[in-house]
Amino acid sequence: MLFVSTRGKSPAISASEAILQGLAPDGGLYVPEYFPHIALEKLASVTSYPELAYEVLAPFFVDDELESELAEICVEAFDFPVPLHWHDGKDSVLELYWGPTAAFKDFGARFLAASMERLLKHRNRKLTILVATSGDTGGAVAAAFHKRPGIDVKVLFPEGKVSKRQQQQLTCWADNVDAYAVDGVFDDCQRMVKQAFMDPALVAEHGLSSANSINLGRLLPQMVYAFHASLEVLARTGNEPVMVIPSGNVGNSCGSYWAKVMGAPISRIVLALNANRTILDYLESGTYEKRSSRATLANAMDVGDPSNMERLTHLFGDFEQFSAEVSAFSVDDATITDTIRHVWEKHSYIVCPHTATGEFVRTSLDLPEPTVVYATAHPAKFDTVVEPVIGETVPVPPQLAELLDKPSAYKSIPPDHTLLFS
């Protein structure tokens, strides 16, 4: 299996090379040359999540240098539960927040870190990871790569635009992890990372790679829980579910579309956006326009120019096919808080602001099929938003409590990528 750039001007390379490079030399994102089909019968005997991950991911690592280590990587990376919470017999929530940093980003970050550590050991090389975050990515990457030999990490986040607990998770690591508070928005952080990658001297000197969802190693494992949830729903209800996915940089959604193409029993996929409605405007107008991001309560989704739109448009080919496969709805802050309250009152269940966008879209559509909303982060990470709405204290999971007790440190900088290396 080889991987090509979405822009078509870079040579095809292996999964391992794509993981180490992050961004293709022509500025594009790596995608598979083709998507293998996985027969559901093959997954019938799977008994654990790591085993499912291996079966889903193995076709992408055929003849790759990580092929013999893939099963071990899956066991190491996915050592936490991935439960479906059922509101009733039809509608469920996929809880993706039981990893070390209480957010879905742990899946991709831990797989990427385990893969990169082995690849660097094979090559006797060192690497510098650049990661821009709108909230949860940086914490997951910092946790996954902390103290891994041969790897330095630089985490960029928009100063004052992440929750207090999110910032703590970004800045509490030290050792091989440096955190930078950028005077700007997430798109400025993302632009700085891309500028650094387009600077050949910096790439050569520091061995740069990315742990954002632009990196193939982050995206591939995000296919697995789409299989996991859809298979469980199919077994329980006899029907293929509609997946409702809170979407910012669109990596989570893209991974699920890839899973659907590979044969995951998914009826369709719906994107839940916050007030950053670039994708919805594209669907309505047919013209894609980059925007500056807007600050919202669902801050990890505050993205005005989603990187993985490039992968989605590459997957679907043209606007006609894209609009036939992709649907999106925008949810404002007032509706987010109303939905947090509604879900609590109806189900005695607490959701974070991001998950609330999915819950609102699910309720609005009133679909006949079973539905799965992706719960992208533990609500305790957004206590200042959630607790006043529900009038209750949100229990802090043990893994998050441990991080909140650590000392933190970071450097405030303007949006200039050269300052990351000074």
Buried (B, 14 or more C-beta within 10 A) or exposed (E): BBBBBBBEEBEEBBBBBBBBBBBBBEBBBBBBEEBBEBEEEEBEEBEEBBBBBBBBBBBBBEEBBBBEBBBBBBBBBBEBEBBBEBBEEBBBBBBBBBBBBBBBBBBBBBBBBBBBBBBBEEEEEEBBBBBBBBBBBBBBBBBBBBEBEBBBBBBBBBBEBBBEBBBBBBBBBBEBBBBBBBEBBBBBBBBBBBBBBEBEEBBEEBBBBBBBBBBBBBBBBBBBBBBBBBBBBBEBBEBBBBBBBBBBBBBBBBBBBBBBBBBBBBBBBBBBBBBBBBBBBBBEEEEBEEEEBBBBBBBBBBBBBBBBBBBBBBBBEEBEEBBEBBBBBBBBBEBBBBBBBBBBEEBEBBBBBBBBBBBBBBBBBEBEBBBBBBBBBBBBBBBEBBBEBBEEEBEBBEBBEEBBEEEBEBEEBEBEBEEBBE
